[in-house]
Structures are given as C-alpha cells and as structure tokens.
Amino acid sequence: VQLVESGGGSEQAGESLRLSCAASGFTYSNYAMGWFRQAPGKEREAVATIDSEGRTHYSDSVSGRFTISQDRVKNTIYLQMNSLQSEDTAMYYCAADDSLGPQALLRIPKIPGGIETLDVLGQGTLVTVSS
C-alpha cells in the first residue's frame, strides 16, 4: 500500500505547478483521497480532497486557485496549483482513507491525532514559491 508524490519544485509567485500522486497496492475506487500540506513551523492542513465519484472539496486558502483531479485508470490524483503565492510554500502530502468521505478527509488535520488515523500517507513533495 503506497502513495508516491511527484511534481514539486520551485516557482515564482503567480506561476503554476502540477503535483501527481500515484497509488498502488489498494483498491483506489474505495477511497477518498486528498492533498495535505505542511509549511515550516505550521500545522499540517488539508487543501483538497476527492472521492471516487469525483466530488471535491477545497480549503478556503486554495479555493479558486487549486484543482484536484483523478485518473482512475492510472490510479493517480493530481493537484493543479495556479496563481501560486509564497504562502503556498510547503511540503505537500497525498493521503487516502476508505472510511472517510472527501469532506471529512478535509477536516481530519483539525482533529487531534487525526492525521495518524489515515490509512495511507505519502512521503511528500516540496513546493517552494518565491515572491
């Protein structure tokens, strides 16, 4: 059971990046999946989630700028990040859980110990945005 993120890098403010998360070892269609991030010195937060039916949810901080999508044939989810801001600098993690819907997955980081209950969490990919 594994999630592998890729696509991180350094960009100027206002530019775009697309992150990918490839899932393996589990039945992707049974899971809600999402992107979390953790900036230096800050708590981890969920930024976007999606279920197998394509229902999506976003945090207020990225709504309108980021888009989560999926390719179920490739068992991969994506995060298209547009209009990047320096505040988007963080390690971005992919997560999956088969007992939560996408809205609940978005709220998990706000629950003490919630992150540790997730079924699968990737190793992360670093995004750096310079102003």
URGIBEL-V416209 format. One record per helix or strand of 2 or more residues. SS is the DSSP state (A for helix, B for strand). FROM is the first residue (numbers start at 1). TO is the last residue. If there is no record, write none. Layout:
ss:SS from:FROM to:TO
ss:SS from:FROM to:TO
This chain:
ss:B from:2 to:6
ss:B from:9 to:12
ss:B from:17 to:24
ss:A from:28 to:30
ss:B from:32 to:38
ss:B from:45 to:50
ss:B from:56 to:58
ss:B from:66 to:71
ss:B from:76 to:81
ss:A from:86 to:88
ss:B from:90 to:97
ss:A from:102 to:110
ss:A from:115 to:117
ss:B from:120 to:121
ss:B from:125 to:130
